[in-house]
Amino acid sequence: MSEDCDDATVLSLLDDEYARTILTATSEKPMSATELTETYDMSPPTVYRRVESLKACDLLSEQTQYAEDGHHFAVYSANVGQFTVTIEDGEMTLDVARESEPESPADRFTRLYEDLR
């Protein structure tokens, strides 16, 4: 998890209906903000605010996709597979199990280069 994102922040995001919808939808397949807006009847500002919050906590990753017409756009994928909340000895902890590590800049460059071929 990001150093700026504590357990309370993550739990607050999980309490948010829109953030949960974005996480569950993007766990099935990468989706653009436009797809999220149209499919789940959310306003664009709502989608972008939640996406930024989820990215800040490393719960969502962003990739660039290229359209056939040469334009590009961002798609988002959930980075998490499981949340575990443990309450023990008067303390609550949150463990976030990642699906995969965030893409490194070198891997991203390679993927972008291969997409252009």
N, C-alpha and C positions, 0 to 999 in steps of 0.2 A: 504494500500500500504506500502511497505517497506520504512523505514526511508531513506535508501540510494537511493531511486528511486523517483525523483521529477516528476512533471507534464511534464516537457520538455522531460525527458527520456522516459516516457510512450508514449507521442505523437510521439517521434522519432521512437519508436518500432512499433507503429501503421502505420507509414509511410513506414515501411520496408515490401516489398512484401512477403518475406520468413516468417517473424514473424507473419504477418496476416494469411498466409496460415496455419501455425502451430496452431495458436489460433482457427481458424475456423474448421480445421480438428479435433482437439482434443476436440472441444465442442460437436461433434457428438458422439465420442467414444474414449476411451483411446487408444493411439497409441504408439508404440515403435519408437525409432530413426530409426531403420532399416525400419519399415513400412513407416515412413515419407519420408525417403530417396528414397525408391523404388516407392512409390505411386506418389510422387510429383516431381520426378526427381531433387532432391537437393543433393548436395554432403554431405557426412557425416560431414565434418568440419562445413559446413554452418548450418546444422541441430543442431549440438551440441552447436555452438556459440549462435544461436538464442534461443535454449532451456535454456541455462544458463542465458541469459539476461532476458527472460520471467520469469524464476524462481526467479531471483534476485528481480524482481518487484512484486512478488506474483501473477503473472497473469497465471502461470502454476504450477501445482503440480505434484509430482513424486510419483508413487507407484511401489512396487515390485510385479511382477507376476512370478509364478512358472510354468515351462513347465512340461509335463508329464515325461520327462527324468530326472527330478530333478534339472535341471539348472534354474537359475532365471535371470530376465532381468527387466529393468525399462520401465514403460509405463507412458505417460504424459497425463494430462487432463487439459483443460482450467478451470480456477477458476472464470471466469468473465461471466456476462450475459449482461452487458450494460455499455457503456461509455457515459458520459454526459459532454460536454464542455459548460461552461457558460461564457459569456462575459458581464460584468456589471460594470459600474462606472470605466471604464478604467482598469479593472482587468480580467484576464482569470483564471478560475478554472476548474479542471478536477475531476469528481466524477466517481469512479469505483464501480459498483454494483457487488458484489461477488455472485456466484452461491451457494457456501457453504463455510463454514469455513475450513481452512486447517486441515487435520487430525492430532489429538493429538498423541503423542507417545503411550499413553495407548490404544487408539483406533487402532492404527497401529499394535501394538503387538497382540491385540485380533484378528484382521482380519488375520494377518499372522498365528497365532495359528490355527484358524478355517480353513484356507486354507490347512494346513498340515494334518488335520484329514480326 
